[in-house]
Amino acid sequence: MLPLAVFVLSLLGAGSLIIVLSFASSAIQQLKLYKRTAEAQKQGNPDYERQGATEQGATARGAGDAVADAINAYHKKRDTYEESQAQRDNVNVIVLSLTGAFALLAASAAIVSNWIFYGQLREMQNEKRAWVGVTGAAIEAPIREGHGVKMKLDYINTGKEPATGVILTYKNGVFSKNDWDDGIAAQTINTVASQCFFLPDTLPTAQSLFPSAQYITHLNTNSESLAPFQRVKATEGIIDGSGYLAVIVCSIYRSLNVTHHSSFCIFYNAKQTDPAHLSFCTVGNKAD
């Protein structure tokens, strides 16, 4: 990718330089033409002078006639040379302009080709890479007010190569029905899920997930492994169904030497959710 980028930048630079030089050359020729015109105007009309010299030569004859002929021949020769030089300069300007345009076209074609190749490469990598995702969750024990909620989480690598350095983290949230219905809960869940994609890189000694194999982890919303502000205890609302418990899971792993992130949100509501099959939130489910 880097050599191609350097090549494209070189073509763009060469094309731009050639076009600039062609315009500069054209400007110089115009300046020369302007100077010649100004000089001719300052010296008077050459044709009139040559005509006057010829008439004087015809009258005076002798040496004056030879001088007039020499001056006339010189003017003709200079005019012919300048016309020829102007034509050559115009051809050079055209050639330089065409060369610059071709270089720009070649650079544009290289950019388009590189973009297409990069897109195809990304598609191939996405088809081959690992994809780690949560497939389901369940309540493992009766929920008691003032205690943590214990859950089982199922996840799988649906990709075609092992996911290495896998780390799973999670955050919990309890919401009232009004917060859930008014979108306040969704906003909070999206914010927490987005934080997953800014977490540090994976650990080399972390778990590896092989394609198609099923994996299980156990969660406790009041686990001592969580920071105090992340711990959640079951409330009366979670038990009677007037509240919602949401768990946002973040998975970090490596595939094809690239770090990837996935976030998933599952929730429990006593009136809507089967404890053996928790529901996925409508927000907070993202992957890169």
C-alpha positions in Angstrom: 0.0 0.0 0.0 2.8 2.5 0.9 4.8 2.1 -2.3 1.7 2.6 -4.4 0.8 5.7 -2.4 4.3 7.1 -3.0 4.0 6.4 -6.7 0.6 8.1 -6.9 1.9 11.2 -5.0 4.9 11.3 -7.3 2.6 11.3 -10.4 0.4 14.0 -9.0 3.5 16.1 -8.1 5.0 15.6 -11.6 1.8 16.4 -13.3 1.3 19.5 -11.3 4.9 20.6 -11.9 4.6 20.1 -15.6 1.4 22.1 -15.8 2.9 24.9 -13.8 6.0 25.0 -16.0 3.9 25.0 -19.1 2.0 28.0 -17.9 5.2 29.7 -16.8 6.7 29.1 -20.3 3.6 30.5 -21.9 3.7 33.6 -19.7 7.4 34.1 -20.5 6.6 34.0 -24.3 3.8 36.4 -23.8 6.1 38.7 -22.0 8.7 38.5 -24.7 6.1 39.3 -27.3 4.9 42.3 -25.3 8.5 43.6 -25.0 9.1 43.1 -28.8 5.9 45.0 -29.5 6.8 47.8 -27.2 10.3 48.0 -28.7 8.9 48.2 -32.2 6.4 50.9 -31.2 9.3 52.8 -29.6 11.5 52.6 -32.6 8.7 53.4 -35.1 7.1 51.5 -37.9 9.8 49.1 -39.4 7.9 48.9 -42.7 7.6 52.6 -43.0 11.3 53.0 -42.2 12.3 50.4 -44.7 10.0 52.0 -47.3 11.6 55.4 -46.6 15.0 53.9 -46.8 14.1 52.4 -50.2 12.8 55.7 -51.5 15.9 57.5 -50.3 18.0 54.8 -51.9 16.2 55.2 -55.2 16.8 58.9 -55.1 20.3 59.0 -53.7 21.4 55.7 -55.2 24.9 54.5 -54.5 25.9 53.6 -50.9 22.5 54.6 -49.4 20.8 51.9 -51.5 23.1 49.1 -50.2 22.6 50.2 -46.6 18.8 50.2 -47.0 18.9 46.7 -48.6 21.0 45.4 -45.7 18.7 46.8 -43.1 15.6 45.4 -44.9 17.2 41.9 -45.1 18.1 42.0 -41.4 14.6 42.9 -40.4 13.1 40.1 -42.5 15.6 37.5 -41.1 14.9 38.6 -37.5 11.1 38.5 -38.1 11.4 35.0 -39.7 13.5 33.7 -36.8 11.1 35.2 -34.1 8.1 33.7 -35.8 9.8 30.3 -36.0 10.8 30.5 -32.3 7.3 31.5 -31.3 5.9 28.4 -33.1 8.4 26.1 -31.4 7.5 27.7 -28.0 3.8 27.1 -28.6 4.5 23.5 -29.5 6.5 23.1 -26.3 3.7 24.6 -24.2 1.2 22.2 -25.8 3.4 19.2 -25.2 4.1 20.1 -21.6 0.4 20.7 -21.0 -0.6 17.3 -22.5 2.1 15.6 -20.5 0.9 17.1 -17.3 -2.7 16.2 -18.1 -1.6 12.6 -18.8 0.3 12.4 -15.5 -2.8 13.7 -13.6 -5.0 11.2 -15.4 -2.6 8.4 -14.6 -2.5 9.4 -11.0 -6.3 9.6 -10.8 -6.5 6.1 -12.3 -4.0 4.8 -9.8 -6.0 6.3 -6.9 -9.2 4.7 -8.2 -7.4 1.4 -8.7 -5.9 1.6 -5.2 -9.3 2.4 -3.7 -10.9 -0.6 -5.4 -8.1 -2.9 -4.3 -8.3 -1.7 -0.8 -12.1 -2.3 -0.7 -11.6 -5.9 -2.1 -8.9 -6.5 0.5 -11.2 -5.4 3.3 -13.9 -7.7 2.1 -11.5 -10.6 1.9 -10.3 -9.9 5.5 -13.8 -9.6 6.8 -14.7 -12.9 5.3 -11.7 -14.6 6.9 -11.4 -12.8 10.2 -12.9 -13.8 13.6 -16.2 -12.5 14.8 -16.9 -12.7 18.5 -20.5 -12.3 19.6 -23.0 -13.1 22.4 -25.6 -15.6 21.4 -27.7 -15.7 24.6 -28.0 -15.2 28.3 -30.0 -16.6 31.2 -30.6 -16.0 34.9 -28.8 -18.7 36.9 -30.4 -18.4 40.3 -33.5 -16.9 41.9 -33.3 -13.1 42.2 -33.3 -11.8 45.7 -33.6 -8.2 46.6 -30.4 -6.6 47.9 -28.2 -9.3 46.2 -26.5 -9.5 42.9 -28.1 -11.1 39.9 -26.3 -14.1 38.7 -26.3 -14.8 34.9 -24.9 -17.2 32.4 -23.6 -15.7 29.1 -23.2 -17.7 25.9 -20.8 -16.5 23.2 -19.2 -17.8 20.0 -16.7 -17.0 17.3 -18.6 -17.1 14.1 -15.5 -16.2 12.0 -13.1 -18.5 10.1 -10.0 -18.0 12.2 -9.3 -18.1 16.0 -9.8 -14.9 18.0 -6.9 -14.3 20.3 -6.4 -12.2 23.4 -10.1 -12.2 24.1 -11.3 -10.1 27.0 -14.9 -9.8 28.2 -16.0 -6.9 30.4 -19.5 -5.8 31.4 -21.4 -2.9 33.0 -24.8 -3.0 34.6 -27.6 -0.6 34.8 -31.1 -0.5 36.5 -33.8 1.7 35.0 -37.3 2.5 35.8 -40.1 1.9 33.3 -40.4 5.6 32.6 -36.7 5.8 31.8 -36.9 2.7 29.6 -39.9 4.0 27.7 -38.8 7.6 27.4 -35.4 6.7 25.8 -33.2 7.7 28.7 -32.1 4.1 29.2 -31.3 3.8 25.5 -29.2 6.9 25.6 -27.2 5.6 28.6 -26.8 2.2 27.0 -25.5 3.6 23.8 -23.0 5.8 25.7 -21.7 2.8 27.6 -21.5 0.6 24.5 -19.5 3.3 22.6 -16.9 3.3 25.4 -16.2 -0.3 24.5 -14.4 0.8 21.3 -11.9 3.0 23.2 -10.8 0.4 25.7 -7.1 -0.7 25.7 -5.7 -3.4 23.6 -6.1 -7.1 24.4 -3.7 -9.2 26.6 -1.5 -11.9 24.9 -2.3 -14.3 27.8 -6.1 -13.9 27.5 -8.5 -16.5 26.1 -8.5 -17.7 22.5 -11.8 -18.6 20.8 -11.8 -21.1 18.0 -14.3 -20.9 15.2 -17.8 -22.4 15.8 -17.0 -23.5 19.4 -19.5 -22.5 22.1 -18.2 -20.7 25.2 -19.9 -19.8 28.5 -19.0 -17.2 31.1 -20.8 -16.4 34.4 -21.6 -12.9 35.6 -22.7 -11.5 38.9 -24.0 -7.9 38.9 -22.6 -7.4 42.4 -19.3 -9.1 41.9 -16.4 -7.9 44.0 -14.3 -7.9 40.8 -16.3 -4.9 39.6 -15.6 -1.3 40.7 -18.0 -0.2 43.5 -19.8 2.2 41.2 -20.4 -0.6 38.6 -22.1 -3.0 41.1 -25.8 -3.5 41.0 -28.1 -5.2 43.5 -31.5 -6.5 42.7 -34.3 -4.0 43.6 -38.0 -4.4 44.2 -38.6 -3.0 40.7 -36.5 -5.8 39.1 -38.4 -8.4 41.0 -41.9 -7.2 40.4 -41.3 -6.1 36.8 -41.6 -2.3 37.3 -37.9 -1.9 36.6 -35.4 -3.1 34.0 -31.9 -4.6 34.5 -29.5 -4.1 31.5 -26.1 -5.6 31.1 -23.8 -4.2 28.5 -21.1 -6.7 27.5 -17.8 -5.6 25.7 -15.6 -8.1 24.0 -12.1 -7.2 22.8 -10.0 -9.5 20.7 -7.5 -9.7 17.9 -7.9 -11.2 14.4 -5.5 -10.9 11.5 -3.2 -8.8 13.7 -6.0 -6.2 14.2 -7.8 -5.4 17.4 -11.6 -5.6 17.2 -14.4 -4.7 19.6 -18.0 -5.9 20.0 -20.6 -4.6 22.4 -23.9 -6.4 23.2 -26.8 -5.3 25.5 -29.1 -7.8 27.2 -31.9 -7.0 29.6 -34.3 -8.6 32.1 -37.8 -7.5 33.0 -39.9 -9.8 35.1 -43.0 -9.1 33.1 -41.5 -9.4 29.6 -38.5 -11.7 29.8 -38.1 -15.4 30.2 -35.3 -15.8 32.8 -33.9 -18.7 30.8 -33.7 -16.6 27.6 -32.9 -13.0 28.3 -33.7 -10.4 25.6 -31.4 -8.3 23.5 -31.7 -4.6 23.7 -32.7 -2.7 20.6 -29.6 -0.5 21.1 -26.0 -1.0 22.2 -25.2 -3.9 19.8 -22.2 -2.8 17.8 -19.0 -4.3 16.2 -16.0 -3.1 14.3 
